[in-house]
Amino acid sequence: MISVLFLWPIGVRKAHDAATAVIAAPIAVEIASRLNVNPDPFLMGVAVAASCAFLTPIGHKNNTLIMGPGGYQFGDYWRMGLPLEIIIIAVSVPTILVVWPL
């Protein structure tokens, strides 16, 4: 599940978060079924990962809107977004596993 949360936001940079969630959900269910565990935590991991669009201005329309007026550069998103994504993963994994056990 950590890999779903950590690797899937890379796909969010290329497309809208809803589109990546639609693509990732069947993959997450297949991973859970092959591991013979409950797919709910994996699907929640996909939902959280799809909403983590902090690393580039392309990931979410709000990031793009504030780039020009705020004077942000492309690298500013990595500098602030990477620690935020690490915090979200560190909090999300235990919380998801407590609320939706495997």
Steps between C-alpha positions, in 0.01 A plus 500: 500500500791733565608454139151596382515818708857582406517405133154584375522879551757494219208424268310799636763728348403383152120509525216620720465333839161346414640342183794350685270365771284330237811337353655408835191352669490175299876461542466542877217247515707251298801545731277443804340191347839348415611563858168356629427808711216748528505743203350790700830630642654487154210696353528758775871522424412574138256770610759667723777466240279646227444810708874555564585730212762715667818431304432690178277782379354254249353269764203719592339803344541704819876447487503637147282799590729621778828441316498826302353744755702348784825512306565132558750300296460133408753394765311679778231234481755224566658689788169542682302209355738214576502551880123539490457174308732319743292626793178394330636151434632470857160592641280326241649151509446435873162676498373301202622174653326575829169605344502243217703200620647256252 
